[in-house]
Each structure stands twice: as C-alpha cells, then as structure tokens.
Amino acid sequence: FIAKPSRVVRNSSLPKEIEGDGDLWYEVLLRSKKTGEERSFFCSKKTGQRVRDEPPTGASRVIYL
C-alpha cells in the first residue's frame, strides 16, 4: 500500500516524502450524547493512538466505515 500525506501536510510547506508506518488504522465514529454531533476518529491497531478527522500522514492501511 502507498502511504498518503494528510490534508494538513499536503497544504503545508513540509517535505512531501512520506514513508508508510506498516500499521492498520480504523475509523471510529463517536456521537455526543449532549449535542448529537458526530465526530470521526482514526485509531492505530498497533499503538492505540487516536487522531481526529483524518488518518495521519504515513498511514499505510486505513479502514473507513
């Protein structure tokens, strides 16, 4: 699989050379009980790290819901 830069990195002046992390990232949708607002998170199967809105730069494999 080819790793892609995140939207933040793509729109910045950071170097565009990306290496894949070899990890599986899966999307989790959470809904606020108070407001009903839904938010998307991506979780790493290897480390358990969680990031909001889009998979991190270098994510090799991503499962979208």
N, C-alpha and C positions, 0 to 999 in steps of 0.2 A: 504494500500500500504506500501511497505517496502522501507525506505529511504536507499540510497546507498552512499558510500563515493565517492567524486570526484577523478579523476585520480591523482591530486596533493596530496590529503590526503592519498590515497591508497599507494603511493610511498614514503611517509614520515614516520617519526618515531612518528607521533602524535597518540593519542589513537584512536582506531577503533570503539568505541562505538558511534553509530550515532542515534539520535532521529529525527523523521520527523518533518517538520515545519508546516504541515497541509495546505500548500499553493499550488496553481496551478502555475507552471512555463511553459511558452510557448516560443517556438523558433521563432526568427525573423531573417530573412536573409537580410543583407544590402549589396548593391553593391556600390563601389566607382565610382563616375562619372568620376574622373580623371584617375584612373588606371584600372577600371573594376574589381578590386579584390573584391571577395565576402567574407563576414565575418558573422559568426553566433553569435547571442546574445540570452540569455535567460532572459525573463522578468517576474517579480513577479506580479501576478494579484492583490494581497493584498496590496503590498507596492510600486509597480512601480520600484523597484530596478532592475538594469540591470547588467548582468555579461557576459563576453566573453567566447566563445568556448565550454563550457560545463555547465550543470546545477550545482548549488552549492551543497556542501555536505549537506545532510539532506533534499533535495528537495523531497517532498512526491509524488507529481503528476507532470509529465512532458509530454507536448505535443510537439512532433517533427514534423517538416514539411518535 
